[in-house]
Amino acid sequence: MFNELIINVVASAILLFFGYLYGKFRERKLHEGKNLDDYDFYPFDL
């Protein structure tokens, strides 16, 4: 009985951990951008 409970808790923790990592990766990809000089309409030369 306790063996089953431990297996379920470990499996849930692993899924939660991978979900957290996937969310962090996804947020990082969403916030990725370009440097200002890469845009055509940037008015200054650096």
Steps between C-alpha positions, in 0.01 A plus 500: 500500500770750595710379208221599258464838667873569474499403131207733431660790687832453317324479163304816575816681609679400180210619282479825697874557460493444123194723468683774688805466274281508188324813627830675571628410151177620339505832687861557400411436134203739519711782644779458248559800277746671273749776570377847415764542227357199315177684420483700176323795661760554777615860443855484639820329390696344782 
